[in-house]
Amino acid sequence: MNTISIKYPPEVLWALQQDPKEFEREARILLAVKLYESGKLTTGLAAQIADVPRVTFIHLLGQYGLSPFGETAREIARDLKHARQARRR
């Protein structure tokens, strides 16, 4: 595995009310989520960056309002509505 190092002032920890380990974990997750959201990584690769199992990462996506299917919940609901309407015809 490759590594990345990011310098940050101690005030960041104070502002977020986190210890260094909490901040580093959250930073990894946020980076992974953003790379997934931008379409640059799959859920599997993003999960590796976040250092969590893929199923956990998929759950995390929901907490950030993202879908592992590449569509928003609103888009999926609209598609379901259209499918139900087409079935009734």
N, C-alpha and C positions, 0 to 999 in steps of 0.2 A: 504494500500500500504506500502511496505517496502521502505526504503531509503538507499542511498549510499552517502558517503561523500569522496571527493578526495581533498587532499591538493595539491596546486600548487603555485609556486612562482609568484609574481606580474609581473615578467619579461615576463611571458607567455602572459599576456594580452597586454603588450607593443609590443612584437614580432608579435602578431597576429593583432594588432590594433583593439582590441575588448574590449567592456566593459564586466564586469563579467556576466551579464545576457545573452549577445550574446554568450560568450564562453560556458557557461553552456548549453544553448540550442543546440549549435553545438556539444558539447560533447555527449549529450543524443542521438542526431541523429546519430552520427558516431558509437556509441556503438550499437545502434539498427540495423543499416545497417550491421555492421560486424557480429553481432549474426545471422542475417538473412542470410547473405552471406555464413556463415560457416554451415548453415543448422540446427542450434540449435533452432531457433524460427520461427514461422509462421509470415506472414505479420501482422496479427492481434495483436499478442503479442509484436512484435517489434514496432508496431505503439504505443502501450501503453507505452513502455519505452521511445520512442521519444516524447511522449505526443502530438501526432497529430492524426487526424482521419486516419483510414486505407487507404482511397482513397488518402489522402495527402502523406502517407508513400509510397504507390505504385508509386506515381509521383516522390518522392524523389529517389527511387531506380533507376529510369531512369537517373537522374542527376549524379548518381554514376556509371553508366554503367551496372547496374544489371537489371535482368528481374524478375518480380513477378511470372513468370511461371517456374522458376528454370533452365532456359536455357538462353544462350546468344542470342543477336540479330542475330549474325552470324549463330548459330545453327538453329534458327527458320527460317531464310532465306534459309538455305540449305534444311531443311525439306520441305519448301514450294516449292522449285525448284524441289525436287524429287517427290513431290505429283503431280505437274503439268506435269512432264515427264510421270509419271505412268498413268495419265488420258488420255494422247494422244495415248497411245498404243492400 
